[in-house]
Amino acid sequence: MMEKLSVEERFSNIDYNLDIINERIQNAAIKSGRKPEEIRFMAVTKTVEPIFINRAIEHGVRLIGENKVQEFLSKKEYLKLDNCEAHLIGHLQTNKVRQIVGEVSMIQSVDSVKLAKEISKRSEQNGLTTECLIEVNIGAEENKTGLDLSLLTETVHEIATLPGIKVKGMMTVPPICDSSEQAKKYFSKMHQIFIDITGKKLDNVDMCILSMGMSSDYEEAILCGSNLVRVGSAIFGPRIY
Ligand SMILES: *Cc1c(COP(=O)(O)O)cnc(C)c1O
């Protein structure tokens, strides 16, 4: 059985974990031939209570990610977001778009033209532009969110023509891998696709973000070209649902 930690103990764990992760990110960045500042770090805060999220923000976190619209909106008023951005990273249903547009600075999980059209419509209605990433199902897994690779170029083309939405890059969650070598294959493949599509210089597309890497593999992801890593349990501990 897991012993219940006090709030103070959890605070100090968060501080400690963030310091270690930050150091590892810096080392991986340098190893990959980039500057540490070129890698953005996101604290994934799903299931985490605001008090602990705020601790992470106080410790220097400048970007958080939430999976669910409802969960984020119910926590938002308690969060100290003056110097911290929030992105949506979980699957988004078309009927929830209305609630989230304007509430986060980026939606990382756009995986269909239908969804993009709804984001476009709601953004226009609110007089704003929503930045998005295209989520790619890099492992071609069934029953998994993310766009099929074969549809990527035409989908990006089509989304790029919509008003009120701006494509800033791509996001992926690779299949669960047994080894870091296996994970690296997916990350490298994704990076190559990112390079290829960036090279096409599509109108209204500013492909600058490649969001990949989580608690178990963020260093590998950076070594393979990621410039935004999304880390949850390595900061806050295992999630209790
Ligand atoms: C939960 C989640 C993460 C973080 O996962 P950890 O393994 O806890 O680091 C990253 N990205 C997405 C899309 C997630 O849903």
The ligand as an SDF file (V2000), in Angstrom:
LIG
                    3D

 15 15  0  0  0  0  0  0  0  0999 V2000
   -1.1860   12.0500  -19.8480 C   0  0  0  0  0  0  0  0  0  0  0  0
   -0.5200   12.5810  -21.0720 C   0  0  0  0  0  0  0  0  0  0  0  0
    0.8320   12.9500  -21.0570 C   0  0  0  0  0  0  0  0  0  0  0  0
    1.7440   12.7900  -19.8610 C   0  0  0  0  0  0  0  0  0  0  0  0
    1.9030   11.4390  -19.5280 O   0  0  0  0  0  0  0  0  0  0  0  0
    2.9790   10.9720  -18.4220 P   0  0  0  0  0  0  0  0  0  0  0  0
    3.3440    9.6110  -18.8280 O   0  0  0  0  0  0  0  0  0  0  0  0
    2.2940   11.0520  -17.1160 O   0  0  0  0  0  0  0  0  0  0  0  0
    4.1230   11.9190  -18.5020 O   0  0  0  0  0  0  0  0  0  0  0  0
    1.3540   13.5020  -22.2190 C   0  0  0  0  0  0  0  0  0  0  0  0
    0.6050   13.6690  -23.3320 N   0  0  0  0  0  0  0  0  0  0  0  0
   -0.6860   13.3120  -23.3800 C   0  0  0  0  0  0  0  0  0  0  0  0
   -1.4580   13.5330  -24.6310 C   0  0  0  0  0  0  0  0  0  0  0  0
   -1.2900   12.7520  -22.2500 C   0  0  0  0  0  0  0  0  0  0  0  0
   -2.5750   12.3880  -22.3030 O   0  0  0  0  0  0  0  0  0  0  0  0
  1  2  1  0
  2  3  1  0
  2 14  2  0
  3  4  1  0
  3 10  2  0
  4  5  1  0
  5  6  1  0
  6  7  2  0
  6  8  1  0
  6  9  1  0
 10 11  1  0
 11 12  2  0
 12 13  1  0
 12 14  1  0
 14 15  1  0
M  END
$$$$
